[in-house]
């Protein structure tokens, strides 16, 4: 029983980490997008 419990909690942690990575990637994408807009604004 204990072994099964450990596997379960580990899976939950991995999912949480994956969600964190995804949100960080989205934030980076947003930052890159706003940087691109700023650069375009300066070039015009």
PDB file of N, CA, C, O and CB in Angstrom:
ATOM      1  N   UNK A   1       0.838  -1.205   0.000  1.00  0.00           N
ATOM      2  CA  UNK A   1       0.000   0.000   0.000  1.00  0.00           C
ATOM      3  C   UNK A   1       0.874   1.256   0.000  1.00  0.00           C
ATOM      4  O   UNK A   1       0.630   2.188  -0.766  1.00  0.00           O
ATOM      5  CB  UNK A   1      -0.949   0.005   1.227  1.00  0.00           C
ATOM      6  N   UNK A   2       1.889   1.275   0.861  1.00  0.00           N
ATOM      7  CA  UNK A   2       2.732   2.477   0.979  1.00  0.00           C
ATOM      8  C   UNK A   2       3.426   2.810  -0.340  1.00  0.00           C
ATOM      9  O   UNK A   2       3.498   3.970  -0.746  1.00  0.00           O
ATOM     10  CB  UNK A   2       3.783   2.284   2.081  1.00  0.00           C
ATOM     11  N   UNK A   3       3.933   1.769  -1.000  1.00  0.00           N
ATOM     12  CA  UNK A   3       4.635   2.007  -2.273  1.00  0.00           C
ATOM     13  C   UNK A   3       3.704   2.679  -3.276  1.00  0.00           C
ATOM     14  O   UNK A   3       4.093   3.638  -3.943  1.00  0.00           O
ATOM     15  CB  UNK A   3       5.177   0.677  -2.857  1.00  0.00           C
ATOM     16  N   UNK A   4       2.490   2.182  -3.381  1.00  0.00           N
ATOM     17  CA  UNK A   4       1.513   2.768  -4.304  1.00  0.00           C
ATOM     18  C   UNK A   4       1.258   4.232  -3.976  1.00  0.00           C
ATOM     19  O   UNK A   4       1.153   5.072  -4.869  1.00  0.00           O
ATOM     20  CB  UNK A   4       0.196   1.985  -4.259  1.00  0.00           C
ATOM     21  N   UNK A   5       1.159   4.526  -2.684  1.00  0.00           N
ATOM     22  CA  UNK A   5       0.917   5.915  -2.262  1.00  0.00           C
ATOM     23  C   UNK A   5       2.062   6.806  -2.729  1.00  0.00           C
ATOM     24  O   UNK A   5       1.833   7.900  -3.246  1.00  0.00           O
ATOM     25  CB  UNK A   5       0.758   6.005  -0.717  1.00  0.00           C
ATOM     26  N   UNK A   6       3.286   6.340  -2.548  1.00  0.00           N
ATOM     27  CA  UNK A   6       4.443   7.144  -2.938  1.00  0.00           C
ATOM     28  C   UNK A   6       4.427   7.454  -4.424  1.00  0.00           C
ATOM     29  O   UNK A   6       4.693   8.585  -4.832  1.00  0.00           O
ATOM     30  CB  UNK A   6       5.735   6.428  -2.573  1.00  0.00           C
ATOM     31  N   UNK A   7       4.117   6.456  -5.228  1.00  0.00           N
ATOM     32  CA  UNK A   7       4.077   6.655  -6.680  1.00  0.00           C
ATOM     33  C   UNK A   7       3.039   7.720  -7.017  1.00  0.00           C
ATOM     34  O   UNK A   7       3.269   8.584  -7.864  1.00  0.00           O
ATOM     35  CB  UNK A   7       3.753   5.322  -7.418  1.00  0.00           C
ATOM     36  N   UNK A   8       1.890   7.644  -6.340  1.00  0.00           N
ATOM     37  CA  UNK A   8       0.809   8.587  -6.603  1.00  0.00           C
ATOM     38  C   UNK A   8       1.245  10.019  -6.305  1.00  0.00           C
ATOM     39  O   UNK A   8       1.027  10.916  -7.119  1.00  0.00           O
ATOM     40  CB  UNK A   8      -0.423   8.227  -5.771  1.00  0.00           C
ATOM     41  N   UNK A   9       1.857  10.237  -5.147  1.00  0.00           N
ATOM     42  CA  UNK A   9       2.267  11.596  -4.790  1.00  0.00           C
ATOM     43  C   UNK A   9       3.346  12.092  -5.748  1.00  0.00           C
ATOM     44  O   UNK A   9       3.380  13.273  -6.095  1.00  0.00           O
ATOM     45  CB  UNK A   9       2.778  11.646  -3.334  1.00  0.00           C
ATOM     46  N   UNK A  10       4.211  11.202  -6.167  1.00  0.00           N
ATOM     47  CA  UNK A  10       5.272  11.602  -7.093  1.00  0.00           C
ATOM     48  C   UNK A  10       4.654  12.087  -8.407  1.00  0.00           C
ATOM     49  O   UNK A  10       5.094  13.088  -8.973  1.00  0.00           O
ATOM     50  CB  UNK A  10       6.254  10.421  -7.352  1.00  0.00           C
ATOM     51  N   UNK A  11       3.638  11.375  -8.887  1.00  0.00           N
ATOM     52  CA  UNK A  11       2.969  11.766 -10.137  1.00  0.00           C
ATOM     53  C   UNK A  11       2.384  13.166  -9.997  1.00  0.00           C
ATOM     54  O   UNK A  11       2.517  13.991 -10.900  1.00  0.00           O
ATOM     55  CB  UNK A  11       1.854  10.751 -10.509  1.00  0.00           C
ATOM     56  N   UNK A  12       1.737  13.432  -8.867  1.00  0.00           N
ATOM     57  CA  UNK A  12       1.128  14.751  -8.643  1.00  0.00           C
ATOM     58  C   UNK A  12       2.194  15.835  -8.701  1.00  0.00           C
ATOM     59  O   UNK A  12       1.976  16.890  -9.297  1.00  0.00           O
ATOM     60  CB  UNK A  12       0.393  14.796  -7.279  1.00  0.00           C
ATOM     61  N   UNK A  13       3.351  15.581  -8.084  1.00  0.00           N
ATOM     62  CA  UNK A  13       4.424  16.573  -8.082  1.00  0.00           C
ATOM     63  C   UNK A  13       4.906  16.829  -9.501  1.00  0.00           C
ATOM     64  O   UNK A  13       5.130  17.979  -9.880  1.00  0.00           O
ATOM     65  CB  UNK A  13       5.593  16.110  -7.195  1.00  0.00           C
ATOM     66  N   UNK A  14       5.067  15.781 -10.284  1.00  0.00           N
ATOM     67  CA  UNK A  14       5.524  15.936 -11.665  1.00  0.00           C
ATOM     68  C   UNK A  14       4.532  16.791 -12.439  1.00  0.00           C
ATOM     69  O   UNK A  14       4.930  17.680 -13.192  1.00  0.00           O
ATOM     70  CB  UNK A  14       5.701  14.557 -12.348  1.00  0.00           C
ATOM     71  N   UNK A  15       3.236  16.524 -12.256  1.00  0.00           N
ATOM     72  CA  UNK A  15       2.217  17.316 -12.946  1.00  0.00           C
ATOM     73  C   UNK A  15       2.318  18.782 -12.552  1.00  0.00           C
ATOM     74  O   UNK A  15       2.216  19.668 -13.400  1.00  0.00           O
ATOM     75  CB  UNK A  15       0.811  16.781 -12.633  1.00  0.00           C
ATOM     76  N   UNK A  16       2.521  19.035 -11.257  1.00  0.00           N
ATOM     77  CA  UNK A  16       2.636  20.411 -10.783  1.00  0.00           C
ATOM     78  C   UNK A  16       3.843  21.076 -11.437  1.00  0.00           C
ATOM     79  O   UNK A  16       3.747  22.213 -11.900  1.00  0.00           O
ATOM     80  CB  UNK A  16       2.758  20.456  -9.236  1.00  0.00           C
ATOM     81  N   UNK A  17       4.977  20.378 -11.480  1.00  0.00           N
ATOM     82  CA  UNK A  17       6.184  20.921 -12.100  1.00  0.00           C
ATOM     83  C   UNK A  17       5.923  21.216 -13.568  1.00  0.00           C
ATOM     84  O   UNK A  17       6.334  22.257 -14.082  1.00  0.00           O
ATOM     85  CB  UNK A  17       7.368  19.944 -11.949  1.00  0.00           C
ATOM     86  N   UNK A  18       5.242  20.302 -14.239  1.00  0.00           N
ATOM     87  CA  UNK A  18       4.956  20.475 -15.667  1.00  0.00           C
ATOM     88  C   UNK A  18       4.120  21.735 -15.872  1.00  0.00           C
ATOM     89  O   UNK A  18       4.378  22.515 -16.789  1.00  0.00           O
ATOM     90  CB  UNK A  18       4.219  19.232 -16.242  1.00  0.00           C
ATOM     91  N   UNK A  19       3.117  21.930 -15.016  1.00  0.00           N
ATOM     92  CA  UNK A  19       2.279  23.127 -15.116  1.00  0.00           C
ATOM     93  C   UNK A  19       3.134  24.370 -14.910  1.00  0.00           C
ATOM     94  O   UNK A  19       2.967  25.365 -15.616  1.00  0.00           O
ATOM     95  CB  UNK A  19       1.125  23.085 -14.081  1.00  0.00           C
ATOM     96  N   UNK A  20       4.049  24.317 -13.946  1.00  0.00           N
ATOM     97  CA  UNK A  20       4.929  25.457 -13.696  1.00  0.00           C
ATOM     98  C   UNK A  20       5.773  25.768 -14.911  1.00  0.00           C
ATOM     99  O   UNK A  20       5.915  26.930 -15.292  1.00  0.00           O
ATOM    100  CB  UNK A  20       5.824  25.190 -12.495  1.00  0.00           C
ATOM    101  N   UNK A  21       6.336  24.739 -15.523  1.00  0.00           N
ATOM    102  CA  UNK A  21       7.168  24.931 -16.713  1.00  0.00           C
ATOM    103  C   UNK A  21       6.339  25.541 -17.836  1.00  0.00           C
ATOM    104  O   UNK A  21       6.803  26.435 -18.544  1.00  0.00           O
ATOM    105  CB  UNK A  21       7.791  23.592 -17.170  1.00  0.00           C
ATOM    106  N   UNK A  22       5.113  25.054 -17.995  1.00  0.00           N
ATOM    107  CA  UNK A  22       4.246  25.570 -19.062  1.00  0.00           C
ATOM    108  C   UNK A  22       3.950  27.044 -18.850  1.00  0.00           C
ATOM    109  O   UNK A  22       4.017  27.836 -19.790  1.00  0.00           O
ATOM    110  CB  UNK A  22       2.934  24.775 -19.127  1.00  0.00           C
ATOM    111  N   UNK A  23       3.620  27.418 -17.610  1.00  0.00           N
ATOM    112  CA  UNK A  23       3.288  28.824 -17.351  1.00  0.00           C
ATOM    113  C   UNK A  23       4.518  29.704 -17.545  1.00  0.00           C
ATOM    114  O   UNK A  23       4.405  30.823 -18.046  1.00  0.00           O
ATOM    115  CB  UNK A  23       2.726  28.999 -15.920  1.00  0.00           C
ATOM    116  N   UNK A  24       5.704  29.205 -17.151  1.00  0.00           N
ATOM    117  CA  UNK A  24       6.936  29.974 -17.359  1.00  0.00           C
ATOM    118  C   UNK A  24       7.167  30.161 -18.850  1.00  0.00           C
ATOM    119  O   UNK A  24       7.523  31.254 -19.291  1.00  0.00           O
ATOM    120  CB  UNK A  24       8.156  29.267 -16.703  1.00  0.00           C
ATOM    121  N   UNK A  25       6.965  29.103 -19.630  1.00  0.00           N
ATOM    122  CA  UNK A  25       7.146  29.197 -21.085  1.00  0.00           C
ATOM    123  C   UNK A  25       6.188  30.225 -21.663  1.00  0.00           C
ATOM    124  O   UNK A  25       6.571  31.015 -22.526  1.00  0.00           O
ATOM    125  CB  UNK A  25       6.927  27.821 -21.760  1.00  0.00           C
ATOM    126  N   UNK A  26       4.938  30.223 -21.194  1.00  0.00           N
ATOM    127  CA  UNK A  26       3.955  31.198 -21.679  1.00  0.00           C
ATOM    128  C   UNK A  26       4.372  32.616 -21.312  1.00  0.00           C
ATOM    129  O   UNK A  26       4.234  33.534 -22.120  1.00  0.00           O
ATOM    130  CB  UNK A  26       2.563  30.893 -21.104  1.00  0.00           C
ATOM    131  N   UNK A  27       4.881  32.799 -20.096  1.00  0.00           N
ATOM    132  CA  UNK A  27       5.339  34.124 -19.675  1.00  0.00           C
ATOM    133  C   UNK A  27       6.479  34.586 -20.564  1.00  0.00           C
ATOM    134  O   UNK A  27       6.517  35.745 -20.977  1.00  0.00           O
ATOM    135  CB  UNK A  27       5.784  34.109 -18.198  1.00  0.00           C
ATOM    136  N   UNK A  28       7.417  33.679 -20.865  1.00  0.00           N
ATOM    137  CA  UNK A  28       8.543  34.031 -21.736  1.00  0.00           C
ATOM    138  C   UNK A  28       8.040  34.417 -23.118  1.00  0.00           C
ATOM    139  O   UNK A  28       8.532  35.370 -23.722  1.00  0.00           O
ATOM    140  CB  UNK A  28       9.542  32.860 -21.841  1.00  0.00           C
ATOM    141  N   UNK A  29       7.056  33.670 -23.616  1.00  0.00           N
ATOM    142  CA  UNK A  29       6.480  33.982 -24.933  1.00  0.00           C
ATOM    143  C   UNK A  29       5.870  35.380 -24.914  1.00  0.00           C
ATOM    144  O   UNK A  29       6.067  36.165 -25.842  1.00  0.00           O
ATOM    145  CB  UNK A  29       5.408  32.929 -25.334  1.00  0.00           C
ATOM    146  N   UNK A  30       5.121  35.687 -23.842  1.00  0.00           N
ATOM    147  CA  UNK A  30       4.505  37.016 -23.719  1.00  0.00           C
ATOM    148  C   UNK A  30       5.582  38.090 -23.688  1.00  0.00           C
ATOM    149  O   UNK A  30       5.458  39.120 -24.352  1.00  0.00           O
ATOM    150  CB  UNK A  30       3.625  37.102 -22.446  1.00  0.00           C
ATOM    151  N   UNK A  31       6.647  37.849 -22.912  1.00  0.00           N
ATOM    152  CA  UNK A  31       7.733  38.825 -22.826  1.00  0.00           C
ATOM    153  C   UNK A  31       8.369  39.031 -24.189  1.00  0.00           C
ATOM    154  O   UNK A  31       8.620  40.165 -24.597  1.00  0.00           O
ATOM    155  CB  UNK A  31       8.793  38.373 -21.809  1.00  0.00           C
ATOM    156  N   UNK A  32       8.627  37.940 -24.891  1.00  0.00           N
ATOM    157  CA  UNK A  32       9.235  38.036 -26.221  1.00  0.00           C
ATOM    158  C   UNK A  32       8.319  38.817 -27.149  1.00  0.00           C
ATOM    159  O   UNK A  32       8.783  39.648 -27.929  1.00  0.00           O
ATOM    160  CB  UNK A  32       9.521  36.629 -26.802  1.00  0.00           C
ATOM    161  N   UNK A  33       7.025  38.557 -27.068  1.00  0.00           N
ATOM    162  CA  UNK A  33       6.061  39.260 -27.908  1.00  0.00           C
ATOM    163  C   UNK A  33       6.059  40.750 -27.626  1.00  0.00           C
ATOM    164  O   UNK A  33       6.047  41.552 -28.560  1.00  0.00           O
ATOM    165  CB  UNK A  33       4.669  38.695 -27.702  1.00  0.00           C
ATOM    166  N   UNK A  34       6.070  41.141 -26.347  1.00  0.00           N
ATOM    167  CA  UNK A  34       6.048  42.568 -26.016  1.00  0.00           C
ATOM    168  C   UNK A  34       7.375  43.211 -26.404  1.00  0.00           C
ATOM    169  O   UNK A  34       7.398  44.368 -26.824  1.00  0.00           O
ATOM    170  CB  UNK A  34       5.764  42.779 -24.506  1.00  0.00           C
ATOM    171  N   UNK A  35       8.481  42.478 -26.270  1.00  0.00           N
ATOM    172  CA  UNK A  35       9.786  43.007 -26.690  1.00  0.00           C
ATOM    173  C   UNK A  35       9.770  43.282 -28.182  1.00  0.00           C
ATOM    174  O   UNK A  35      10.249  44.316 -28.647  1.00  0.00           O
ATOM    175  CB  UNK A  35      10.929  42.021 -26.337  1.00  0.00           C
ATOM    176  N   UNK A  36       9.210  42.338 -28.921  1.00  0.00           N
ATOM    177  CA  UNK A  36       9.130  42.481 -30.375  1.00  0.00           C
ATOM    178  C   UNK A  36       8.334  43.733 -30.730  1.00  0.00           C
ATOM    179  O   UNK A  36       8.731  44.506 -31.602  1.00  0.00           O
ATOM    180  CB  UNK A  36       8.485  41.228 -31.016  1.00  0.00           C
ATOM    181  N   UNK A  37       7.203  43.926 -30.045  1.00  0.00           N
ATOM    182  CA  UNK A  37       6.377  45.117 -30.297  1.00  0.00           C
ATOM    183  C   UNK A  37       7.173  46.379 -29.995  1.00  0.00           C
ATOM    184  O   UNK A  37       7.146  47.332 -30.773  1.00  0.00           O
ATOM    185  CB  UNK A  37       5.083  45.084 -29.444  1.00  0.00           C
ATOM    186  N   UNK A  38       7.886  46.391 -28.861  1.00  0.00           N
ATOM    187  CA  UNK A  38       8.686  47.567 -28.495  1.00  0.00           C
ATOM    188  C   UNK A  38       9.727  47.850 -29.559  1.00  0.00           C
ATOM    189  O   UNK A  38       9.918  49.002 -29.947  1.00  0.00           O
ATOM    190  CB  UNK A  38       9.366  47.364 -27.128  1.00  0.00           C
ATOM    191  N   UNK A  39      10.409  46.809 -30.041  1.00  0.00           N
ATOM    192  CA  UNK A  39      11.447  46.992 -31.058  1.00  0.00           C
ATOM    193  C   UNK A  39      10.842  47.557 -32.337  1.00  0.00           C
ATOM    194  O   UNK A  39      11.415  48.457 -32.952  1.00  0.00           O
ATOM    195  CB  UNK A  39      12.165  45.658 -31.351  1.00  0.00           C
ATOM    196  N   UNK A  40       9.694  47.036 -32.738  1.00  0.00           N
ATOM    197  CA  UNK A  40       9.034  47.535 -33.950  1.00  0.00           C
ATOM    198  C   UNK A  40       8.702  49.011 -33.777  1.00  0.00           C
ATOM    199  O   UNK A  40       8.879  49.815 -34.692  1.00  0.00           O
ATOM    200  CB  UNK A  40       7.745  46.720 -34.262  1.00  0.00           C
ATOM    201  N   UNK A  41       8.221  49.348 -32.594  1.00  0.00           N
ATOM    202  CA  UNK A  41       7.844  50.735 -32.307  1.00  0.00           C
ATOM    203  C   UNK A  41       9.064  51.651 -32.449  1.00  0.00           C
ATOM    204  O   UNK A  41       8.966  52.749 -32.997  1.00  0.00           O
ATOM    205  CB  UNK A  41       7.239  50.855 -30.881  1.00  0.00           C
ATOM    206  N   UNK A  42      10.213  51.185 -31.949  1.00  0.00           N
ATOM    207  CA  UNK A  42      11.422  52.013 -32.018  1.00  0.00           C
ATOM    208  C   UNK A  42      11.945  52.124 -33.446  1.00  0.00           C
ATOM    209  O   UNK A  42      12.500  53.154 -33.828  1.00  0.00           O
ATOM    210  CB  UNK A  42      12.510  51.437 -31.112  1.00  0.00           C
ATOM    211  N   UNK A  43      11.769  51.074 -34.228  1.00  0.00           N
ATOM    212  CA  UNK A  43      12.302  51.096 -35.603  1.00  0.00           C
ATOM    213  C   UNK A  43      11.475  51.978 -36.522  1.00  0.00           C
ATOM    214  O   UNK A  43      11.998  52.531 -37.489  1.00  0.00           O
ATOM    215  CB  UNK A  43      12.356  49.682 -36.172  1.00  0.00           C
ATOM    216  N   UNK A  44      10.189  52.116 -36.229  1.00  0.00           N
ATOM    217  CA  UNK A  44       9.313  52.890 -37.125  1.00  0.00           C
ATOM    218  C   UNK A  44       9.605  54.386 -36.960  1.00  0.00           C
ATOM    219  O   UNK A  44       8.978  55.214 -37.622  1.00  0.00           O
ATOM    220  CB  UNK A  44       7.801  52.589 -36.826  1.00  0.00           C
TER     221      UNK A  44
END
